[in-house]
């Protein structure tokens, strides 16, 4: 059975999250920095009256920062009780992925991506990487609450 995914771009590469985990996509107009937050946390933004943290996908993936543009988006995802935004270069596509299209990533990708990529989907000539959302936003702690 095909599963809908939200596709977004970071540094020219395409990534995806299951649409069921995505609440919405918002334009990015800047975030309020949080003192002492990890460097990959862009800050806080307001989304429909809620204040949510935003993780910068470029910083998290070890990519150079860029000037944000009108294409920049915050992909707002739900993780258990938490709502977290992922700042990406662009996001404007929803794609149906058949399980047959989805394969484990090659070992070299697994090592280099620090576990951020959990699968790769072939969509015609395109390769779309499925990300491990909890790991990308830094929620892979065993207790799941992110407290230090």
C-alpha positions in Angstrom: 0.0 0.0 0.0 1.4 3.4 -1.0 2.2 5.9 1.7 2.0 9.7 1.2 5.3 11.5 2.0 6.1 15.2 2.1 9.3 15.9 0.0 11.7 18.7 0.8 15.1 19.8 -0.4 18.2 20.6 1.5 21.4 21.5 -0.4 19.9 20.1 -3.6 19.2 16.7 -2.2 15.6 15.5 -1.7 14.4 14.1 1.6 11.0 12.9 2.8 8.9 12.4 5.8 5.6 10.4 6.1 2.8 12.9 5.6 1.1 11.4 8.7 3.9 12.9 10.8 3.7 16.4 9.2 1.2 18.8 10.6 1.8 21.6 8.1 4.4 23.6 6.1 5.0 27.2 6.8 7.0 30.0 5.2 10.2 30.8 7.2 10.5 34.5 8.3 13.1 34.0 10.9 13.3 32.5 14.4 13.9 33.9 17.9 17.3 32.5 19.0 17.4 30.6 22.3 20.5 31.2 24.5 22.4 28.0 25.2 20.5 25.9 22.6 22.5 23.5 20.4 23.9 25.1 17.2 21.5 23.1 15.0 18.5 24.8 16.8 17.5 27.8 14.7 15.3 29.1 17.5 11.6 29.4 18.3 8.8 30.4 15.9 5.1 30.9 16.3 2.8 28.6 14.3 -0.9 29.2 14.6 -0.6 30.6 18.1 1.8 27.9 19.3 5.5 28.4 20.0 7.7 25.6 18.6 11.4 25.0 18.4 12.9 24.8 14.9 15.8 22.6 13.9 18.0 23.9 11.0 18.4 20.9 8.7 21.5 22.4 7.1 23.2 22.8 10.4 22.1 19.3 11.6 23.4 17.7 8.4 26.7 19.6 8.6 26.1 21.7 5.5 27.1 25.3 5.0 24.5 28.0 6.0 22.8 29.9 3.2 20.8 33.1 2.9 17.2 32.0 3.5 14.8 32.8 0.6 11.1 32.9 -0.1 11.4 29.1 -0.8 12.6 28.3 2.7 10.0 26.3 4.6 9.5 25.0 8.1 8.1 21.5 8.0 6.1 21.2 11.2 6.2 17.6 12.5 4.6 15.8 15.4 6.7 13.5 17.5 4.6 12.0 20.3 3.4 15.0 22.4 6.0 17.3 20.9 5.7 19.6 17.9 8.9 20.5 16.2 9.8 22.4 13.0 12.5 21.5 10.5 13.9 24.4 8.5 14.5 23.3 4.9 15.5 25.0 1.7 12.2 24.2 0.0 9.2 22.0 0.3 6.4 21.9 -2.2 5.6 18.3 -3.1 3.7 15.4 -1.7 4.6 12.0 -3.1 3.1 8.5 -2.9 5.8 6.0 -2.2 5.2 2.3 -2.7 7.1 0.0 -0.2 8.8 -1.6 -3.2 10.4 1.7 -4.0 12.0 2.0 -0.6 15.3 0.3 0.2 17.8 0.5 3.0 20.5 3.1 2.4 23.9 1.8 1.3 26.4 1.2 4.1 28.5 4.2 3.2 25.5 6.5 3.4 24.5 5.0 6.7 27.9 5.9 8.2 28.2 9.3 6.6 24.6 10.4 7.5 25.0 9.6 11.2 21.7 7.6 11.1 19.7 10.6 9.8 18.8 8.7 6.6 16.8 5.5 7.3 15.8 4.5 3.7 16.2 5.6 0.1 13.3 5.6 -2.4 13.8 5.4 -6.1 11.2 7.6 -7.9 11.9 7.4 -11.6 15.3 9.0 -12.0 15.2 10.6 -8.6 16.5 9.4 -5.3 14.6 10.5 -2.2 16.0 9.9 1.2 13.6 9.1 4.0 14.8 10.7 7.2 14.7 9.5 10.8 12.8 12.5 12.2 13.4 11.8 15.9 17.2 11.5 15.3 17.3 14.6 13.0 15.6 16.8 15.6 17.7 15.4 18.4 15.1 13.4 20.2 16.8 10.0 20.2 17.3 10.1 23.9 16.0 6.9 25.6 13.6 8.7 27.9 12.2 10.7 24.9 11.8 14.0 26.7 15.0 15.6 25.5 16.0 16.8 29.0 19.6 16.9 30.0 
